[in-house]
């Protein structure tokens, strides 16, 4: 591509733009002389070489021929490195903050040929996205304002600037005719209100019997609490998670959650144990621990992970599908106890203690519909035990568990599904990141390797199922969506760029096979002559919809790599389902988690340093312990050249990011603007607050 005038510059940032089709000038009289001669305004872009959103805008707009043509026709364009010319940066940043109330980089300013600004902002995508005006709209509007209102601009730049800002606000306001525009923060509030109206204040959960866990309800409420400062939202999530953990739906001896509760009290479960329930609940309990700091939530997530490791993990490292509800011809036979059985195992004293804690009664503590109590008991807690009681309870529980292991076990379905394994990979990765438990990370890595190595066809495309050593059935949307999610989570837990690369590869496969070019969104399956209608699932039921999970995947990957095409796909996907989601918000709480991310504020965080250095670990620990639902994290290991280069290929904006003299550094970007690097844990905490 033809070089522009920036090839003569020394600044690495300016040289990064030296082959843009934009006819860039460095700051200087030559540019302004041309502007005066041609009676054109000046388009000024200020950034720096390690600014994430600067590189996003460069790749999306300044390297784009269409955008460049508009810019070159309308303006004389100037690039400034804020680190080379901090004086210019400070001056124009003050203008931006005065006019917009905020600032950051990339900084965008339009001014008259005599250097009087009349427009300012930060990041603009190529095309409209999430209510943010795009360059393809903005440039013609600014050109029209200059040509049609020239005298006003020259007489009173401040007044014209104010008018332009109001016009821009109008451009960026949601458009009733645009699908994604209908999905504003108001939809999030309506979902919260609908859940609030249906919330069971005394018993937790939503509605009456039967009660399903629906972890994405709780996950959405935790996010909404952070967004809106809504204590009630967080309390609903926490109350539900506490009630489930104490109820009979939870296996108090072997851990893990049963499928759902047939009653409103979380007491009588359908005893089946599904892999996807374990994965989704591990993740939401871990998320609740990060948000609320309740140790019970952390222990629950750890205990469920231990159950999966013990009972649902194959020798090769993949995760089995489920355990049945029945054994010896009876549902729940493996799990229920008579008072006599408890005493036989524990003796009189410990037996009495266990009976009190677990609500074991001589006549039984539940009754099937249409029948009276039959002496069987479902172990559950009414209140959490005291600290002293917890120690004793662990001993009692271990003895009961050992006795139960001698019973005939329910049937175990040992096939492995790519989608559910993807969910578990993501859950364990998130738990590892939160707790620092390397065992969870190793388990997630092993499962990912198994799927990526063995669940592919000869052309390398993902397959859905592995059973009896044979992988078969072309992957569905959920396989792609859930596995991609797992790989992204795995990257953020272990920072292996290969995981990020495979996630991007799988997104490409999904787009090729399942994306609807006409209507937007993903079909559940590839075209099949045996199926007349290709469906697009969006309802977030017991398992979230693949389209909902893929929305978040696209957004996270776009922010991690700076790829505008992925962000555009996410925007089109939101538009495709806007009417349905807006009409029934509470039925789409996983989708709304993606919308919450898209609407922001979100953060892109890059840490550069030596992987094992204490100062690097301190920065990583700050992120590990914080509740950051709308953040993506990248790590550049400056002491591992191969891994660093791999990351640079995937996320080119990290190319010039280093630790700066060997000390670790964290760079935080938000809302299209990047802040200065910080090198201390306290400094990073301050930014995140």
URTAHU-V141782 format. One record per backbone hydrogen bond with DSSP energy under -1.0 kcal/mol. CO is the residue of the C=O (numbers start at 1). NH is the residue of the N-H. Records with the same first field share a line. If there is no record, write none. Layout:
# URTAHU-V141782
CO=NH ; NH
This chain:
# URTAHU-V141782
4=7
5=8
6=9
11=15
12=16
14=17
15=18
17=20
18=4
22=24
25=79
28=32
29=33
30=34
31=35
32=36
33=37
34=38
35=40
41=76
42=111
43=78
44=109
45=80
46=107
47=82
48=51
51=55
52=56
53=57
54=58
55=59
56=60
57=61 ; 62
58=63
61=64
64=68
65=69
66=70
67=71
68=72
69=73
70=74
71=75
76=43
77=25
78=45
80=47
81=85
85=89
86=90
87=91
88=92
89=93
90=94
91=95
92=96
93=97
94=98
95=99
96=100
97=101
105=674
107=46
108=121
109=44
110=118 ; 119
111=42
112=115
116=112
119=110
121=108
125=135
126=136
129=132
132=129
134=137 ; 138
135=139
137=141
138=142
139=143
140=144
141=145
142=146
143=147
144=148
145=149
149=153
150=154
151=155
152=156
156=160
157=161
158=162
159=163
160=164
161=165
162=166
163=167
164=168
165=169
166=170
167=171
168=172
175=178
179=182
180=183
182=184
184=187
185=189
186=190
187=191
188=192
189=193
190=194
191=195
192=196
193=197
194=198
198=207
199=201
200=204
205=200
211=261
214=217
215=219
216=220
217=221
218=222
219=223
220=224
221=225
222=226
223=227
224=228
225=229
230=234
231=235
232=236
233=237
234=238
235=239
236=240
237=241
238=242
239=243
240=244
241=245
242=246
243=247
246=381
247=250
249=258
251=255
256=251
260=270
261=211
266=248 ; 249
268=262
270=259
272=259
273=323
274=278
275=279
276=280
277=281
278=282
279=283
280=284
281=285
282=286
283=287
284=288
285=289
286=290
287=291
288=292
289=293
294=297 ; 298
295=299
296=300
297=301
298=302
299=303
300=304
301=305
302=306
303=307
304=308
305=309
306=310
307=311
308=312
312=320
314=317
318=314
321=275
322=413
323=273
325=332
327=330
330=327 ; 333
332=335 ; 336
337=377
338=342
339=343
340=344
341=345
342=346
343=347
347=351
348=352
349=353
350=354
351=355
352=356
353=357
354=358
355=360
358=380
361=364
363=375
368=371
376=365
377=337
386=390
387=391
388=392
389=393
390=394
391=395
392=396
393=397
394=398
395=399
396=400
397=401
398=402
399=403
400=404
401=405
403=406
404=407
411=324
413=321 ; 322
416=466
417=421
418=422
419=423
420=424
421=425
422=426
423=427
424=428
425=429
426=430
427=431
428=432
429=433
430=434
431=435
432=436
437=441
438=442
439=443
440=444
441=445
442=446
443=447
444=448
445=449
446=450
447=451
448=452
449=453
450=454
451=455
455=463
457=460
461=457
462=475
464=418
465=472
466=416
467=470
470=467
472=465
473=464
476=480
477=481
478=482
479=483
480=484
481=485
482=486
483=487
484=488
485=489
486=490
487=491
488=492
489=493
490=494
491=495
496=499
497=501
498=502
499=503
500=504
501=505
502=506
503=507
504=508
505=509
506=510
507=511
508=512
509=513
510=514
511=515
514=523
516=520
521=516
524=477
528=531
535=524
539=541
543=541
545=549
546=550
547=551
548=552
549=553
550=554
551=555
552=556
553=557
554=558
555=559
556=560
557=561
558=562
563=567
564=568
565=569
566=570
567=571
568=572
569=573
570=574
571=575
572=576
573=577
577=581
578=582
579=583
580=584
584=587
585=588
587=540
588=592
589=593
590=594
591=595
592=596
593=597
594=598
595=599
596=600
603=632
604=669
605=634
606=667
607=636
608=665
609=638
610=613
613=617
614=618
615=619
616=620
617=621
618=622
619=623
620=624
621=625
628=631
630=603
632=605
634=607
636=609 ; 638
637=640
640=644
641=645
642=646
643=647
644=648
645=649
646=650
647=651
651=654
652=655
654=657
660=663
665=608
666=678
667=606
668=675
669=604
670=673
673=670
678=666
680=684
681=685
682=686
683=687
684=688
685=689
